[in-house]
Amino acid sequence: MFLLTVVFGENDTLWQACFDNEKSMLDAAFEAGILKQCFTDDYGTEIFLSKRATAFQVRDTSKAQLAEIEMMLHNARTQNKAQRAAATDPTLSVPQLAVPTGGMNFRQ
């Protein structure tokens, strides 16, 4: 699947459309940006732009999925490394309190 994100308007409004193939997505981007300022995605979403688009983003979701997985793995490795570093950092260790052998009940 391919996504086309269109940014337009004074408030940078975002609209996103989904396409089954790259060609139909690029055709829609061309139509919206150059020709008629409206297009329909492969799932029936119709986008009509009253003002010229300020930006387009095209995205291959298969490749984007792999990129997101790589970022998640990177975050997991970073978290693991930080946890190992914290385990050996003396400033993070809390001294253990000595507990009397009778427990915490000090009444005798």
Buried (B, 14 or more C-beta within 10 A) or exposed (E): BBBBBBBBBEEEEEBEBBBEEEEBBBEBBEBBBEEEBEBBBBEEEEBEBEEEBEEBEBBBEEEEEEEEEEEEEEEEEEEEEEEEEEEEEEEEEEEEEEEEEEEEEEEE
